[in-house]
């Protein structure tokens, strides 16, 4: 299936199945399958580019087959599912930059710019998600030790959201690597002769490299935030353990005293002593205070 042709040397195709792709290869007389040998000497092989864009708050991911050769030869793109390229935007960009409309390399340049811009918008959405999760995490940390302390279960949603971001980030980094490979292929073709100036392609590669650095930083940030969430949950569980440890230290002397006088000994002369009750209560208080003081001195209650 052929979609609208906005630029003269851009042939925009669609194949929803491998059979449809084979039909396109035979119908157009070109090899659109990636990782295969070029048909002609000096021609470029088809590339598979993983694309991502935001639509209605969702990230759409699809593969785009890309076949670009000489400047005078048609640029072929095959979209396998979602529509990732927008012809109107490509034409506007080509006109705004004063690029030759009769150049296949110029069409390839504006289309790669378009895919890169869509990847940048996906990164913007991920950045907003990371910022929102970090705010929730800091809010949780600020309430620790206060009357408004929340349970670790309140971080479940934050941890789940951070875990979900790993998949789109990985896909996005893969997409940027594919775009870099397509950009370098375009640069090789331009060096062999083209109406397009090499500086335009160099600027594109520089932009791709910048977005790649941002994507890798975002991935490290996501991992850091997730480790922080896991450590916060662990600290919350540790605080619960501390509470039970102190309670155990406080109640064990009284429990020992009850067990002692519950043995039903025949002779227990201290029961008839004057002030025996108060002496036993004082002993229990001392035995309670000593382990609590030792736990506090060790720093475990901080």
Backbone torsions as a table, in degrees:
resi	resn	phi	psi	omega
1	UNK	NA	134.0	179.0
2	UNK	-108.8	129.2	176.8
3	UNK	-91.7	-177.3	-175.2
4	UNK	-58.7	141.5	178.2
5	UNK	-104.6	111.1	-178.6
6	UNK	-96.5	-41.4	177.5
7	UNK	-102.7	138.3	-172.0
8	UNK	-55.7	-39.9	-175.5
9	UNK	-102.6	26.1	176.1
10	UNK	-118.4	119.2	178.3
11	UNK	-107.9	103.8	-176.2
12	UNK	-93.6	117.1	-175.5
13	UNK	-118.6	165.3	177.5
14	UNK	-138.7	133.8	177.7
15	UNK	-138.1	116.1	-176.7
16	UNK	-88.4	-6.6	-177.7
17	UNK	-152.2	161.7	176.8
18	UNK	-59.2	-34.4	179.0
19	UNK	-65.0	-41.8	178.2
20	UNK	-64.1	-35.4	178.5
21	UNK	-67.0	-40.6	176.7
22	UNK	-61.8	-38.9	178.0
23	UNK	-64.1	-38.9	178.5
24	UNK	-65.5	-40.0	179.5
25	UNK	-61.3	-44.4	-179.8
26	UNK	-70.9	-39.4	-177.3
27	UNK	-68.4	-35.0	-178.1
28	UNK	-100.1	-6.2	176.8
29	UNK	69.0	30.5	179.2
30	UNK	-132.0	159.2	178.2
31	UNK	-97.5	104.0	-178.0
32	UNK	-96.2	1.6	-180.0
33	UNK	-80.5	131.2	-179.8
34	UNK	-72.9	161.3	176.9
35	UNK	59.1	34.3	174.1
36	UNK	-121.8	162.7	-177.9
37	UNK	-70.4	142.4	178.2
38	UNK	-63.2	150.5	-179.5
39	UNK	-72.6	-36.5	-176.0
40	UNK	-120.1	152.3	178.9
41	UNK	-66.2	129.7	180.0
42	UNK	89.6	-11.5	179.2
43	UNK	-79.7	154.1	-179.8
44	UNK	-88.0	149.9	176.6
45	UNK	-83.4	159.3	178.4
46	UNK	-70.8	146.2	178.6
47	UNK	-115.6	150.6	171.8
48	UNK	-105.6	118.6	-177.6
49	UNK	-110.9	121.4	175.2
50	UNK	-80.4	123.3	-175.5
51	UNK	-115.0	149.2	177.6
52	UNK	-142.6	138.8	175.1
53	UNK	-151.2	160.1	-178.2
54	UNK	-95.7	133.4	176.0
55	UNK	-145.6	120.4	178.6
56	UNK	55.1	40.6	177.8
57	UNK	78.4	1.6	178.9
58	UNK	-113.3	152.3	177.0
59	UNK	-97.4	116.4	177.7
60	UNK	-94.7	133.3	-178.6
61	UNK	-123.5	134.1	179.2
62	UNK	-154.6	159.6	177.0
63	UNK	-95.7	138.6	177.4
64	UNK	-120.8	125.2	176.5
65	UNK	-89.9	134.2	-169.1
66	UNK	-130.3	121.7	177.1
67	UNK	-129.1	109.9	-176.9
68	UNK	-130.4	132.9	-177.7
69	UNK	-128.5	-125.1	-177.7
70	UNK	-73.8	165.0	-175.5
71	UNK	-64.6	-30.2	-177.8
72	UNK	-90.4	-4.8	-179.4
73	UNK	-97.2	152.6	-175.3
74	UNK	-67.4	139.1	171.7
75	UNK	-87.8	124.1	179.5
76	UNK	-106.6	132.5	170.3
77	UNK	-128.8	136.8	179.5
78	UNK	-123.2	114.5	177.0
79	UNK	-93.2	125.7	-170.8
80	UNK	-91.4	-17.3	179.2
81	UNK	-149.2	-95.2	-179.6
82	UNK	-70.6	149.8	175.9
83	UNK	-76.2	115.8	-176.1
84	UNK	-102.5	-20.2	-177.7
85	UNK	-107.6	142.7	-179.3
86	UNK	-118.9	104.1	-174.2
87	UNK	-57.4	-39.5	-178.4
88	UNK	-60.5	-42.9	179.0
89	UNK	-66.3	-37.7	179.2
90	UNK	-62.4	-43.8	179.7
91	UNK	-65.3	-41.4	179.1
92	UNK	-63.0	-43.0	-179.8
93	UNK	-66.4	-40.8	179.1
94	UNK	-61.7	-41.9	179.4
95	UNK	-69.2	-42.6	-177.1
96	UNK	-64.0	-36.8	-178.9
97	UNK	-88.0	-2.0	179.7
98	UNK	68.0	30.9	-179.6
99	UNK	-82.8	148.0	-179.7
100	UNK	-67.4	125.8	-178.5
101	UNK	-72.5	-19.7	178.9
102	UNK	-90.9	22.1	-179.1
103	UNK	-116.6	122.8	177.3
104	UNK	-67.1	-32.0	179.0
105	UNK	-68.7	-35.8	176.6
106	UNK	-65.4	-40.8	177.2
107	UNK	-63.1	-42.5	178.5
108	UNK	-62.3	-38.7	-179.6
109	UNK	-62.5	-49.7	-176.3
110	UNK	-68.7	-32.6	179.1
111	UNK	-70.8	-38.6	176.9
112	UNK	-67.0	-37.0	174.7
113	UNK	-60.4	-40.4	-179.1
114	UNK	-64.7	-45.2	178.5
115	UNK	-64.4	-37.2	178.3
116	UNK	-66.1	-40.1	178.0
117	UNK	-62.8	-39.3	177.9
118	UNK	-65.0	-38.6	177.2
119	UNK	-64.5	-37.7	177.9
120	UNK	-63.2	-38.0	178.4
121	UNK	-68.6	-33.7	174.7
122	UNK	-63.4	-41.8	177.7
123	UNK	-62.5	-37.7	177.4
124	UNK	-60.1	-43.0	178.7
125	UNK	-64.8	-40.2	178.2
126	UNK	-65.7	-38.5	178.3
127	UNK	-60.8	-43.4	177.8
128	UNK	-62.9	-40.1	178.3
129	UNK	-64.2	-40.6	178.0
130	UNK	-65.7	-40.2	179.2
131	UNK	-63.7	-42.8	179.0
132	UNK	-63.6	-42.1	179.2
133	UNK	-65.4	-39.0	180.0
134	UNK	-67.5	-35.6	176.1
135	UNK	-63.2	-42.3	177.9
136	UNK	-63.7	-39.3	179.9
137	UNK	-66.3	-43.2	179.3
138	UNK	-66.4	-37.8	176.9
139	UNK	-61.6	-40.0	177.7
140	UNK	-64.6	-44.2	-177.9
141	UNK	-65.5	-35.0	-179.0
142	UNK	-68.7	-24.7	-177.6
143	UNK	-89.9	-5.2	-179.9
144	UNK	-64.8	130.0	-179.8
145	UNK	83.0	5.8	179.1
146	UNK	-113.1	167.0	177.7
147	UNK	-58.8	-22.0	-179.8
148	UNK	-92.8	18.7	-179.1
149	UNK	-57.2	133.6	178.6
150	UNK	-105.7	160.8	-179.9
151	UNK	-80.3	164.0	-179.1
152	UNK	-64.7	-21.8	-179.9
153	UNK	-65.0	-19.0	178.5
154	UNK	-70.4	-17.7	179.6
155	UNK	-91.1	-2.6	-178.4
156	UNK	-59.9	-44.1	-179.4
157	UNK	-65.4	-40.0	179.0
158	UNK	-63.6	-45.9	-179.2
159	UNK	-64.5	-39.6	178.3
160	UNK	-64.3	-40.9	179.8
161	UNK	-64.8	-42.3	178.7
162	UNK	-64.7	-36.9	178.7
163	UNK	-67.3	-36.3	-179.5
164	UNK	-68.1	-25.8	-178.5
165	UNK	-73.6	-16.6	-177.7
166	UNK	-64.1	-40.0	-178.4
167	UNK	-64.4	-54.0	179.5
168	UNK	-62.5	-31.8	178.1
169	UNK	-66.2	-42.6	178.8
170	UNK	-63.5	-43.3	178.6
171	UNK	-62.9	-40.8	-178.0
172	UNK	-65.6	-42.2	177.8
173	UNK	-63.7	-37.8	175.7
174	UNK	-63.9	-40.7	178.4
175	UNK	-62.7	-42.0	-179.7
176	UNK	-65.8	-36.7	176.2
177	UNK	-63.4	-40.5	178.4
178	UNK	-65.4	-40.9	178.7
179	UNK	-64.2	-38.0	177.8
180	UNK	-63.6	-42.0	179.5
181	UNK	-63.7	-41.2	177.7
182	UNK	-66.1	-38.0	178.5
183	UNK	-64.5	-39.8	179.4
184	UNK	-70.5	-34.7	174.6
185	UNK	-62.9	-42.1	177.8
186	UNK	-62.3	-39.5	-179.4
187	UNK	-64.4	-40.3	177.6
188	UNK	-62.6	-40.8	-180.0
189	UNK	-66.9	-38.7	179.7
190	UNK	-64.5	-38.1	-179.8
191	UNK	-65.5	-23.2	179.4
192	UNK	-84.1	-4.3	179.0
193	UNK	128.4	122.4	-176.7
194	UNK	-167.0	156.8	171.5
195	UNK	-75.6	-17.2	-177.7
196	UNK	-86.3	135.9	178.9
197	UNK	-76.4	144.8	-178.0
198	UNK	-64.4	-28.3	-178.3
199	UNK	-60.7	-32.6	178.2
200	UNK	-64.4	-41.9	-179.5
201	UNK	-70.6	-38.5	177.6
202	UNK	-61.8	-39.1	178.0
203	UNK	-65.5	-38.4	177.4
204	UNK	-62.9	-45.6	-179.9
205	UNK	-63.3	-36.7	177.5
206	UNK	-64.4	-39.9	177.9
207	UNK	-65.3	-42.2	178.8
208	UNK	-61.3	-42.6	179.3
209	UNK	-62.4	-39.5	178.7
210	UNK	-64.4	-42.6	179.2
211	UNK	-68.5	-34.3	176.6
212	UNK	-62.3	-43.9	177.7
213	UNK	-61.0	-42.1	178.9
214	UNK	-64.2	-40.5	178.9
215	UNK	-64.2	-42.5	178.6
216	UNK	-66.0	-38.5	176.4
217	UNK	-63.6	-39.4	180.0
218	UNK	-64.5	-38.1	179.1
219	UNK	-65.6	-43.0	177.3
220	UNK	-64.6	-37.4	178.4
221	UNK	-64.7	-41.9	178.9
222	UNK	-62.6	-42.3	178.9
223	UNK	-65.9	-40.0	178.8
224	UNK	-63.5	-45.2	-179.7
225	UNK	-64.2	-38.1	-179.7
226	UNK	-68.3	-39.8	176.1
227	UNK	-61.9	-39.8	178.7
228	UNK	-62.7	-41.0	178.3
229	UNK	-64.5	-42.8	179.7
230	UNK	-65.1	-40.1	178.8
231	UNK	-67.2	-35.2	178.0
232	UNK	-65.8	-41.8	176.5
233	UNK	-62.6	-42.3	179.7
234	UNK	-63.4	-41.7	178.3
235	UNK	-64.9	-37.5	177.6
236	UNK	-63.5	-42.4	177.0
237	UNK	-64.8	-36.8	179.2
238	UNK	-65.5	-38.0	178.7
239	UNK	-62.8	-38.9	176.6
240	UNK	-62.8	-41.0	178.5
241	UNK	-63.0	-38.8	178.4
242	UNK	-61.8	-43.0	-179.6
243	UNK	-59.9	-46.2	-179.5
244	UNK	-68.1	-31.7	177.4
245	UNK	-64.8	-43.2	179.1
246	UNK	-66.9	-40.3	178.3
247	UNK	-63.4	-40.7	177.1
248	UNK	-61.5	-45.2	179.3
249	UNK	-63.1	-32.5	-178.3
250	UNK	-75.9	-35.8	-173.4
251	UNK	-94.8	-15.1	-176.0
252	UNK	-66.0	-37.3	177.4
253	UNK	-62.8	-44.5	178.7
254	UNK	-63.5	-38.4	177.5
255	UNK	-63.2	-40.4	178.5
256	UNK	-64.2	-39.8	179.6
257	UNK	-64.7	-43.4	178.5
258	UNK	-62.1	-42.6	179.1
259	UNK	-63.9	-36.5	-178.6
260	UNK	-65.0	-49.1	-177.7
261	UNK	-84.2	1.6	174.2
262	UNK	-96.6	9.2	-177.6
263	UNK	-83.7	-10.0	178.8
264	UNK	59.7	46.5	174.5
265	UNK	-66.0	148.2	179.5
266	UNK	-72.0	-35.7	-177.4
267	UNK	-118.9	115.9	176.3
268	UNK	-137.7	78.5	-172.6
269	UNK	-64.7	-26.3	-176.8
270	UNK	-66.4	-15.6	179.6
271	UNK	-70.1	-23.0	-179.8
272	UNK	-96.5	-1.1	-179.9
273	UNK	-70.1	152.0	177.0
274	UNK	-75.6	129.0	-179.2
275	UNK	76.9	16.8	-178.5
276	UNK	-60.5	-40.9	-179.3
277	UNK	-61.0	-45.9	-177.1
278	UNK	-69.1	-34.9	177.5
279	UNK	-64.9	-40.6	180.0
280	UNK	-68.2	-40.3	177.7
281	UNK	-64.1	-40.1	178.4
282	UNK	-63.7	-40.7	179.5
283	UNK	-63.4	-40.2	178.2
284	UNK	-63.7	-42.4	179.1
285	UNK	-62.6	-41.4	179.4
286	UNK	-66.0	-44.6	-180.0
287	UNK	-66.6	-24.8	176.1
288	UNK	-77.9	-40.7	-175.9
289	UNK	-69.8	-33.6	-175.3
290	UNK	-63.5	-52.5	179.7
291	UNK	-65.6	-35.7	178.2
292	UNK	-63.9	-40.9	178.9
293	UNK	-64.7	-40.0	179.8
294	UNK	-65.1	-40.5	177.8
295	UNK	-64.5	-40.3	179.2
296	UNK	-67.1	-40.5	180.0
297	UNK	-65.7	-28.6	178.9
298	UNK	-74.0	-11.4	179.1
299	UNK	86.1	8.3	-176.1
300	UNK	-74.7	-15.6	-179.2
301	UNK	-90.9	0.4	-179.2
302	UNK	-75.4	NA	NA
